[in-house]
């Protein structure tokens, strides 16, 4: 089995999109913020969320 990396931004992004599609807006917001925070190339955007 492959272990999951909790700092993998793609995983958080996928959770955010799934939550958005299932109308779980608060969860989607939390997951997408986590994805942005974990992306090195866009972590500067965290302060704007």
Phi, psi and omega in degrees: 000148180263127179282149179268142178267116181294345179262011179281111183298327182297320178300313180294323178297316179296319177297321179296317179294320178298315180297322179296317181292333180261016175063030175260076192294321179295317177296318180301315180299314181297314182293319181291325174296320178296321179296315180297319181295332183269350178275120182296327184278352177223018181294340177297336182286346183305319183292343180267356183271000000 
